[in-house]
Structures are given as C-alpha cells and as structure tokens.
C-alpha cells in the first residue's frame, strides 16, 4: 500500500522509509525470478517430452 502525506508547501513526502521500499523491490524481484524459473522448467519439460 502506497501512502503519501501532503505537506503544506506543495511537496509530497513518502510516508514509507527506504527499508520498506527495498523490501517491496526485493519481493518483486523474487516474483520475477520465480516466474522465469517456471518458464525455464516448462521449456525443459517440453524438450524432454517432444
């Protein structure tokens, strides 16, 4: 969940810290890695069957 706080001088400060952003980026990287692993496994299985 992305929460932004509006400060009085027309700037938006991110309410989350850099650690939360890093954790979110790492979670996305793991998801992408898992998807690529599944795709690679499917290609390997298709090669053995066909």
N, C-alpha and C positions, 0 to 999 in steps of 0.2 A: 504494500500500500504506500503510495507516494503522498506524503503530507508536506505541504508548503505553508509557511507562515508569512503573511504580508506585513511588512514593516512600514511605518509611516512615511518613509522617504522614497517610495516607488521601487524599492528593491525587494526581491523575494529571497529569503534565506531558506535553505533546505533544513528542515527540522531533523532529518536523519544525519547521523555522523558518517564519517568516511568508512568506518568499520562496517556499518550496515550496507553501504553501497558496495563495498568489497565482497561481502557475503552474498549479496544479490548477484553480482557479476560471476562469482565462483559457482553459484548454483546454476546459472545459465550456461556456463562453460561445461559443467558436468553433464547437463541435459544434452547439449550438442554432442559431446563425446560419446554418450550412450547411444544416441541416435545413429551416429556414424558407425559405431561398433555393431549395432544391429544390422545396418545396411551391409556392412562388410561380411558379417556372418551369413546373411541371406545369399550374397554372391558366392560365397564359398560353398554353401549347401547346394545352390543351383548348379555349380560347376561339377560337384560330385555326383549329382543325380543325372544331369544331362550330359 
